[in-house]
Amino acid sequence: MESKFDLYSATQTLILELESRGDAKNAEVLKDAFEAGSTGSEICMALRFHISALIRHRGLTATENVTVRKILHELQKIL
C-alpha cells in the first residue's frame, strides 16, 4: 500500500516552525536539501541526514519532535 504522507508539505511546515522560533540555521539546512538535490533520492538522503541531526540536537519543541520523527519514519520507508 502506498503512503499518503506528503513529505514536501511536512518538511515545509517544519521549516516554517523552525523559522518562527528563530532557528534559521536548521531551517536553511532543510531548504538547501531540496534546492541542492537534483534527484528525489538525493533530496531524501540529504533530508534523512539533516533530520537525524535535528533529533540529536535536542532543541526541538514537542511539536517539532513529533514532526521530525514522522518525517524520518517516512524517509526510512522510501529509502
N, C-alpha and C positions, 0 to 999 in steps of 0.2 A: 504494500500500500504506500502511495506517495504522500510525503509530508506536505501539509498546507502551511507550514511555518514560512513567514516572509522574512528571510534573513536580512535583506536590504533595509526594510522598514524597521525591524528590531534594532539594527545597528545604528540607523539614523536617529532613532528615538534615544538610544544610549548616548550618542554624540551630543544631542541637544541637552540631555540631562547633565552630562559632564560639563558642557559649556556654561550652563545656567548656574552651576555652583562654583565656577571659576577654575575648573580643571582643563584649561585649554590645551595643555601638553598632551594629555591622553586622548582628548577629542581629536586633535590634529593627527596623531598617530593612526587612529582608526580611519579618518578621512583619507590619509595617504595610502592605506591598504587598498582602498577602492580605486584611487587615482593612479597608483603606480602599477597595479596588476594589469596585465594585458589579457589574461585568460581567467575564466571562472576559478580554475584550480589555484592559480597564483593568488587571487584575491582571498579565497577561502583559507589557504595555507597562511597567508600573512595575518588574516583576522584571527585564526586559531592561535598563532604565536602571541599576538598582542593581547587577545582576550585572556589567555593563560597568565600573562604577565600582570594584567589588571587584577585577576583573582589573587595572585600572590602579593600584590600591592597593599591589600587590606585597608585601603582608604575609601572604600565604596560605601554608599548608603545601602540600606537594606533592599530598597527597590532596585538599585543598580546591581547589587549582588545577584538577585534573582534573575535579572535580565542577562547578565554576562554568563551565568551558569546555563541558562536556556540556550543562548547563542552557541556556547561551547558544545553543549549536547548535540545541537543540530549540526554543527560543523563536523563533529566526530562521525555522525551518521553519513554525511556527504563524502568525507574523505576516507 
